[in-house]
Amino acid sequence: MSTAANVVVLLVAILHVYILVLEMFLWNKPRGLKAFGLTPEFAAQTKVLAANQGLYNGFLAAGLFWGLYLGGSGHTVKVFFLLCVLVAGAYGAATVNRRILFIQAVPAGIGLALLLL
């Protein structure tokens, strides 16, 4: 397992912890409003949905951290969770905002490529 692959996996995991924080705790705060381009009214109406979504991002991060923790035997765990991130990013780009492709899916794809080399 290359160090570069593990660094990318770690960065993707940290990114998803950050997304968790944005969606669960900062959704209707200035930082969350700016990050997602929300109005205060829309953020107030969707706060519970965003928190649920944030929790799922936390599970993705937890899976990636778990794969890293397992070392060499965590290869398939990392591949699985990076695939989950890739699919979530592609779906988000298709249904919400194309920017999600570059923020979420591309880093996961890079991590997958490095893991599979």
matplotlib code that plots the C-alpha trace (Angstrom):
import matplotlib.pyplot as plt

x = [0.0, 1.5, 1.9, 0.4, -2.8, -3.1, -2.5, -5.4, -7.6, -6.9, -7.6, -10.9, -11.8, -11.0, -13.0, -16.0, -15.6, -15.6, -18.8, -20.3, -19.6, -21.0, -24.2, -24.9, -23.7, -23.1, -26.0, -27.8, -24.8, -22.9, -20.2, -22.8, -24.9, -21.9, -20.6, -23.8, -25.2, -28.3, -30.8, -31.4, -35.1, -34.2, -31.5, -34.0, -36.5, -34.0, -31.8, -33.0, -32.5, -29.0, -28.1, -29.2, -27.1, -24.1, -24.4, -24.0, -20.9, -19.6, -20.1, -18.1, -15.3, -15.4, -15.1, -12.1, -10.5, -11.2, -9.6, -6.5, -6.4, -6.4, -3.2, -2.5, -5.5, -7.8, -7.3, -10.8, -12.4, -10.8, -11.8, -15.4, -15.8, -14.0, -16.4, -19.3, -17.8, -17.4, -21.0, -22.3, -20.2, -21.4, -25.0, -24.7, -23.1, -25.9, -28.7, -27.6, -24.5, -21.8, -19.1, -19.7, -18.0, -14.7, -15.0, -16.1, -15.9, -12.6, -10.6, -12.2, -11.4, -7.7, -7.6, -9.1, -6.6, -3.7, -5.0, -5.4, -2.0]
y = [0.0, 3.3, 6.2, 8.5, 6.4, 6.4, 10.2, 10.7, 8.3, 10.3, 13.6, 12.3, 11.1, 14.5, 16.2, 14.1, 15.0, 18.6, 18.1, 16.4, 19.5, 21.8, 19.8, 18.8, 21.9, 24.8, 24.4, 27.5, 29.5, 32.0, 29.4, 26.8, 29.3, 30.5, 26.9, 25.7, 29.0, 28.9, 31.5, 31.6, 30.6, 27.6, 26.5, 26.7, 24.6, 21.9, 21.8, 18.3, 16.9, 18.3, 16.8, 13.4, 13.9, 15.0, 11.8, 9.7, 11.7, 10.8, 7.1, 7.5, 9.1, 6.4, 3.7, 5.4, 5.8, 2.2, 1.1, 3.1, 1.7, -1.8, -1.2, -3.5, -5.7, -2.6, -2.4, -3.7, -1.5, 1.6, 0.6, 0.0, 3.4, 5.3, 3.8, 4.9, 8.4, 8.4, 7.3, 9.9, 12.6, 11.7, 11.6, 14.9, 16.4, 15.2, 16.2, 19.2, 21.0, 20.0, 21.4, 18.3, 16.2, 18.1, 18.4, 14.8, 12.4, 13.4, 13.0, 9.6, 8.6, 9.7, 7.7, 4.6, 4.9, 5.1, 2.1, 0.0, 0.8]
z = [0.0, -1.0, 1.3, -1.3, -1.3, 2.4, 2.5, 0.0, 2.0, 5.1, 3.4, 2.0, 5.6, 7.1, 4.3, 5.3, 9.0, 7.9, 5.8, 8.9, 11.0, 8.3, 7.9, 11.5, 13.4, 11.1, 8.5, 9.6, 10.8, 8.6, 7.6, 6.6, 4.8, 2.8, 2.1, 0.7, -0.7, 1.5, 2.6, 6.4, 5.7, 3.7, 6.2, 9.0, 7.1, 6.1, 9.3, 10.3, 6.9, 6.7, 10.1, 8.8, 5.7, 7.8, 9.9, 6.7, 5.8, 9.2, 8.5, 5.3, 7.3, 10.0, 7.3, 5.8, 9.2, 10.0, 6.7, 7.6, 11.1, 9.7, 7.8, 4.9, 5.8, 5.4, 1.6, 0.7, 3.4, 1.9, -1.6, -0.5, 1.3, -1.4, -3.9, -1.6, -1.6, -5.4, -6.0, -3.5, -5.1, -8.6, -7.5, -5.7, -8.8, -11.0, -8.7, -6.6, -7.8, -10.2, -7.9, -5.7, -8.4, -7.8, -4.0, -3.3, -6.3, -7.8, -4.6, -4.0, -7.6, -7.1, -3.9, -5.6, -8.5, -6.1, -4.0, -7.1, -8.6]

ax = plt.figure().add_subplot(projection="3d")
ax.plot(x, y, z, "-o")
ax.set_aspect("equal")
plt.show()
